Amino acid sequence: MNNELQALQDKIVVMLRTVYDPEIPVNIYDLGMIYDVDIDENNNVTVEMTFTSPSCPASDFILMDVQLKVESIPEVNNVDINLTFDPPWDRSMMSEEAMLELGMM
């Protein structure tokens, strides 16, 4: 990965860490809800993500927040979000920081 692409990837991760599920006091990135962030040669971004539950009541809010925050990065041209439940989310996907924050360690 070249330096410019890595810098953009880092900016995207910073923005994703500002997105929270209103029911959980941990950002979606550290919760493990982001499976992949792909950036093409034109700086179009595809985010593959999930929710902690397929019936997440805040799903629309979270998706809109991801879209708006990643789009707010000047270098990003377009954002597509692919929502998947395969593999289903589980606690093992959480970062150590998220587990500590939620009292699971």
C-alpha positions as CSV (number, residue, x, y, z in Angstrom):
1,M,0.0,0.0,0.0
2,N,1.5,3.4,-1.0
3,N,1.8,6.2,1.5
4,E,-1.1,8.3,0.1
5,L,-3.4,5.2,0.2
6,Q,-2.3,4.4,3.7
7,A,-2.9,8.0,4.8
8,L,-6.4,7.9,3.4
9,Q,-7.0,4.5,5.0
10,D,-5.9,6.0,8.4
11,K,-8.3,9.0,7.9
12,I,-11.2,6.6,7.2
13,V,-10.4,4.6,10.3
14,V,-10.3,7.7,12.4
15,M,-13.7,8.7,11.1
16,L,-15.2,5.3,11.7
17,R,-14.0,5.4,15.3
18,T,-16.4,8.4,15.7
19,V,-19.4,6.3,14.8
20,Y,-21.3,4.8,17.8
21,D,-24.2,2.5,18.2
22,P,-26.4,4.6,20.5
23,E,-27.0,1.6,22.7
24,I,-23.4,0.7,23.2
25,P,-20.7,3.2,24.5
26,V,-18.0,1.9,22.1
27,N,-17.4,2.9,18.5
28,I,-18.3,0.5,15.7
29,Y,-14.7,0.0,14.6
30,D,-13.5,-1.3,17.9
31,L,-16.7,-3.3,18.3
32,G,-15.5,-5.2,15.2
33,M,-18.5,-4.2,13.1
34,I,-16.2,-3.0,10.2
35,Y,-15.1,-6.1,8.2
36,D,-13.2,-4.3,5.4
37,V,-12.5,-0.9,3.9
38,D,-11.5,-1.0,0.3
39,I,-10.2,2.1,-1.6
40,D,-10.0,1.9,-5.4
41,E,-7.6,3.9,-7.7
42,N,-10.2,6.8,-7.9
43,N,-10.5,7.0,-4.1
44,N,-13.9,5.5,-4.1
45,V,-14.4,3.7,-0.8
46,T,-16.4,0.5,-0.1
47,V,-17.0,-0.3,3.5
48,E,-18.1,-3.8,4.4
49,M,-19.8,-3.9,7.8
50,T,-22.3,-5.7,10.0
51,F,-24.3,-5.0,13.1
52,T,-24.2,-6.8,16.4
53,S,-27.7,-8.1,15.6
54,P,-29.6,-8.2,12.3
55,S,-32.5,-6.5,14.1
56,C,-30.4,-3.6,15.3
57,P,-32.9,-0.7,16.0
58,A,-30.3,1.9,15.2
59,S,-29.2,0.4,11.9
60,D,-30.4,3.4,9.7
61,F,-28.7,5.9,12.0
62,I,-25.4,4.0,12.0
63,L,-25.4,3.5,8.2
64,M,-26.1,7.2,7.6
65,D,-23.4,8.2,10.1
66,V,-20.8,6.0,8.4
67,Q,-21.8,7.3,5.0
68,L,-21.7,11.0,6.1
69,K,-18.5,10.8,8.0
70,V,-16.5,8.9,5.4
71,E,-17.8,11.2,2.7
72,S,-16.7,14.2,4.7
73,I,-13.0,13.2,4.0
74,P,-12.0,15.5,1.2
75,E,-10.0,12.9,-0.7
76,V,-12.9,10.4,-0.8
77,N,-15.0,10.6,-4.0
78,N,-17.7,8.1,-3.3
79,V,-18.8,5.7,-0.5
80,D,-20.6,2.4,-0.8
81,I,-21.6,0.5,2.2
82,N,-22.1,-3.3,1.9
83,L,-24.0,-4.6,4.9
84,T,-23.4,-8.3,5.6
85,F,-24.2,-10.8,8.3
86,D,-21.8,-13.4,7.1
87,P,-19.9,-14.0,9.2
88,P,-22.3,-13.1,12.0
89,W,-20.9,-10.7,14.5
90,D,-19.7,-12.0,17.9
91,R,-17.8,-10.8,20.9
92,S,-14.5,-12.2,19.6
93,M,-14.5,-9.5,16.9
94,M,-14.1,-6.7,19.5
95,S,-10.8,-5.0,20.2
96,E,-9.3,-5.3,23.7
97,E,-10.1,-1.6,24.2
98,A,-13.8,-2.3,23.5
99,M,-13.8,-5.3,25.9
100,L,-12.2,-3.2,28.6
101,E,-14.7,-0.4,28.1
102,L,-17.6,-2.8,28.4
103,G,-16.1,-4.6,31.4
104,M,-15.6,-7.9,29.6
105,M,-11.9,-8.2,30.5
